[in-house]
Amino acid sequence: MGTRGGIMDQFIAMLGRRDHAMFLDCRPDAAGAYHTEYVPLPEGYRAIIVDSGVRHRNVGGGYNHRVAACRAGVALLRARYAGITHLRDVQDQPWDEFARCLPEETTVAELSASGVDLGDVPGLTADTCLRVHARCRHVWTENRRVLAAMAAMRAGDALRLGRLLDEAHASARDDYEISCAELECLVRAAGEVEGVAGARLTGAGWGGCIVALVRADAVPAFITHIINTYRGETDLAAVAFDCRAGPGAGRVLTVGNGANPSF
């Protein structure tokens, strides 16, 4: 409530597939249908989720400010690319070709004065400062990384996928600025373990979890190292989950006489 989030969580919760990643195109087709595609996860590697124990609040304003900054970027780019509605519409254009159209920083008042309507984004005031250039660069590069990650998984290239995770984290940290000291500690510790292909924050940021792609035989050493390192540097207890992609949620049917049901 109060966050301009997306539909990714709902889709994967309902439509997950065993041992696969799911690609979701968040723009529906003309009939209102969404395209999904399943890609096998690399064999011999595990996705390890590590919970920092630090909780974020998406409604605190930071997430909505980033949505607003990207909306502003799209509006400003329409002067050059008529009809675009999202940054994905300039995905095939070289970044340097249009980046100069995006200000490093601007305020809501300045955007309004130039005719830019940011829509129904809560929590904005006239003097809210938006970092348009960096926020748009994160989204533009992240879109490309998603497609590259799909290609890496199809090819079974875990090392390439791991490098993309590292690049995604750096972009989320530097351009989108949604990391925090605790997440940085976890990602740094993950990179110190042999057999880790890559790691990044996952979720909306400012706390929460990281995900690491870890060679199966390195999982015990990884978990021990990252938990001990995190406690030593932050005095907090991280929790690691050795995960496996599973099917989406479904119905549980109860049969029997009620007193002794079977499932």
N, C-alpha and C positions, 0 to 999 in steps of 0.2 A: 504494500500500500504506500503510495506516494513516491515510488521509484519508477522511472521510465526504463524498465527492464525489457527483456526479450522473451522468447518462447523456447529457448534451448532446453532448459531444465524439464519442462513439461514433456517435450518430445522424447528425450532420452529415457525419462522415467517410464513412459508408456511403450516405446518402440525399440528399446535396446535389443541387441542380439548377442548371443554367447560368443566371446572371443573376437568381437568386431568393434571397431569404432564406427560411429554414425556421422556421415556428412549431412548437414541440414542447410538447405538454401532457404533463408528467411524471407525471401520475396516470393509470394505466391504467384502462380500463373494466372492467366485470364479467367479461369474457372474457379479461382480461389484455392487451388490445391498446392500443397507444399511438396517440394522434391526432396527425397532422402536417398542416401546411397550408403551401402555398408562396405567397409574396407577391413580386411583381416589385420589384426594386430601382429607385430613381429614375433615369430616363434623364438623361444629361448629367452624371452625377456618378460619382466613383470612390471606392472604399473603399481608403484608404491605411493600411497597417499600418506602424507605426514601432516598432522594437525598441530598448528602452532599453539593452540589454546588461547589465542588472541581473537576476540570477536569484533567484527566490523558491523557498522550500521549503514546500510545503503541509503537510507532516507536522511542521512546527516547532511546532504547537500553536495558532497564531492562527486558522486556518481552523476547526479543530474546536471552538474556544471559541465561534465565531459560530454554528455549528450548534447547540451546546448552548444558547446564549442564546435562539435561536428556538424550540427545543423547549420551553424553560422558559416562554416567552411563550404558546405554545399551551396548555400544561398549566394555566397560571394563568387563561387566558381560558375554559377549560371550565366554570368556576364560573358564567359568564354565558351562554355559548353551548355547551350540552351537546352532546357528540358530535363536536366539531370535531377534526380530526387535523392540519391544516396552517393556516398563516396565510391561505392562499387562501380558506379557508372563511368568513372574515369580510371578504372583499374588497369586498363591496357595502355594508358597514357604514361609516358615517363614522368616520374615525380618532379624532376627539375623543370619540366615544361610548364607546370602550373603552380608550383610551390610559391612562387613570388606573389601570387594572388592572395595568399593567406597570411594575414598579419601574425606576428609573434604573439601579441596580446591586444585585446580590445575590450571595451566595456559594453554592457547591454545597451546603455544609452547611445553610445556611438553607433552601434549596429542599427538601432531603431532609427536614428537620424539618417542613416543611409538607406533606409527602406527594408531592412532585414527583419523578418518576423520569425521569432524562435518558437512559436507555437505554445503549447500548454505545458511548459516545463516548470514544475513547482520550485519555489525557493530562490528565484532570481530577483534581484533588485537592479535599479538603474546603474548602480556603480559596481555591480558584480563584474570582476575581471575574468575574461576567458582566454586561455592559451590555445588559440585556434590552430596555429601551425603545427605544434607538437602533437596535439590530440589527433588531428587529421592524419598526420604521418604515421602514428601508431596504427590507426584503423586501416589505412591504405596498405601498409607493409604486412599487417596481420592477415588481411584478406589473402594476400599472395602466399603467406606462409601456410595457411590452411590448405590451399591447393597443392603446394609443394609437399606438405605432410601426407596428403592422400597419395601422391605419386610415390613417395618414399615407402609407404606401407604396402602399396601394391607390389613394389619391387622387393619387399622384404628387407629394406635397407634401414636397420635399426640405428646405425650410427648417424646417418643423415637425418633421421627423425629426431634423434637426440640433439643434434646441432640446432635444429629448428626450434626445439623447446628452449634451448639456451638463448637463442636470438629473440624468441617471443618474450622471455622473461626480461631481458635487457630493455626491450622496447616498452613493456608494461611499466618497468621501473623508471626509465628515463624520460620517455615521451608521454605516457599516460599517467605516470606518477601515482600508481595505486599499490606500491609495495610499502613495506615498513621494516624496521630494524630486525624484527623477529623473523620475518620471511627471508630477509637477506641472509641471516645466519643459517637458516635451513638450506637455502640454495647453495650457499658457499660450502657448507659441510657435505652436501650431496656430491659436489664436484670433487671432493677430496678422496672419494672411494673408487678404487679400480673396479671397472665393470659397470659404472653408471654412464649411460649414453648422454643423458641431459636431464635438466630439471627446470621447472618454472612454477610460479604461483598459479593457482587455479581458483576460479570463482571471481568475485567482484573485487578482491584485494583488500588492503588495509588490515590484514589479519587473515584468519582462516587457514587454508592449507596450501601445500605445494604438491605437485605430482612429479615423480622421478621415474624415468625409464631405466630399469636395473636388470642386468643379466641375472638369470635365475640363480646361478651358483653364488652370486655375490650378495643376495638378499640378506642373509643373516649378518654379514659384516656391515652392510649398509645400515641396517636398523640399529645395530649396537652403536656404530660410530655417530650417527646423526642424533640419536637420543642423548648420548653422553655429551657430545659437543654442545648441543642446544642447552642442556641443563647447566653445563659449565659456564656458558657465556651469558645466559639470560636468567638463570635460576628458575626456569619454568620447565614443566614436564610436557614434552611432545608425545604424541601417540601416533604410531605407524600402523598402517593397514596394508597388508599384502593383498591386492585386489585382483579380481578377475571379472571381465566384462560379462554381464549376464543378460538374460531376457528381460523385457519390460514387465511392468506390473500387470497382473491379471486377476481374475476372480478366483476365490477359494470356495469350492462347493462343499457344503456340509451334508452328509447323508447319514442315515441311521435313525435311531429313535429319539435322538436329542440327548438322552442320558449318557450314551456311549457312542458319540459320533466318530466317524472316520473321515480323514481328509485326503 
